[in-house]
Amino acid sequence: MSGPIAIEYVLVSALLNAAWSAYQAEKQRRYERAYRDEAAADERERARRDAALRRDEERRAREEVGRRAERAAELMQRAKSYERRLERARSLADEARKRFPQAGLEVPALPAAPADATDPEAIQRYIDAMDGCARATEERIRAQSARAAAHQGLDELMKAIEATVQSEPRTAADLLALYAEQVRVLQEPHAARSMDRRATAERILGRLASVDEAALPHELDALMRKLIGAESDQHAEMFAMELRAQVQRCNEAHARAEVEAVENRKREMAGVLVAEVLSDLGYEVEPIAETLFVAGGVAHFQRAEWGDYYVRMRVDPATRNVNFNMVRAASANAPPDAAQRKRDEAMEATWCAGIPKLLAELAARGIDTKKLRELDAGAVPVQLVAPETVDACLRVKGEAPAAAAPRQMARPIG
């Protein structure tokens, strides 16, 4: 028996949870191994980059030595021109002292020559010092000339004027009150009854299960307002009864939603575990959505050596049925000849050999199965499907000649 097969599945919570825990633990171990491998690869790459960086730094250091030597030679040539300028400025200062001895001209001392004639920074500081000394000498010569021309000194007298402007204090009579204090509104006769009805509404709404007060359903909010503002006690009691019924319905819906959420989580876990089982058994699996066992759908898997043959898995959560059948991706729909039929039958037999192992591993993970229908290989022609109906990443993998080796499976704990 190796043709199309249909099974019914039951999710066994205890085994499913244990398998899920084992899957998560194995997944964590894989992440840690991958992290360690990546860290080791990063370390090797870092060492390679450091060695290359050291070589580059050594090369740049040699080049920098050459550039500094050239720069120092250029700066020494510039320094000679600044020396000549400073020498001219000091000569002018000597002449000014002779012409105006009463002004008392003093000039800065000469800067010291650089200790290292190959150090561009030291030579540049020497140039800057000479430039500053020459500028200061020239400025003092100009100042001495100005003092000599205006020997009487400064004639201008600085006067400080303080202007104080004091604003006249603004005075005004106290404003008369335009409005008298509001008279408090006396409580309405039915205020006490409104408070009682509000307490009743809050008590009823307090029975809601996991409903945020800020997200109170519109219909409950409307009923609460009607209850509080009812014209009579009889009407208020009617609204209170309706509010209790609505709260009960909301609680029942919430309970159903919680049960459905738990069931859907189990189904999502089943979808992940099915993909893991197939991968562990050496099948290439197209990405399976976590909603496969929640909303239903189709997924394909194959072995790398199968070429254009795939197993199509169709899941129907409503009936808890899974159908497996082999398909062949082909662009043309020509009827198969005898050789093609023989090849189709052989591929179905190959797929059949793995079914018992697949079902056993699913059962070990909490996905218990029962066969509903199974046909002989070749009983029905292998279905032809358009290549684009199979996920592109699986089609690319299917073109690889080598078979994928089965991995060590993560067994459920306990």
Disulfide bonds with the S-S distance in Angstrom:
none
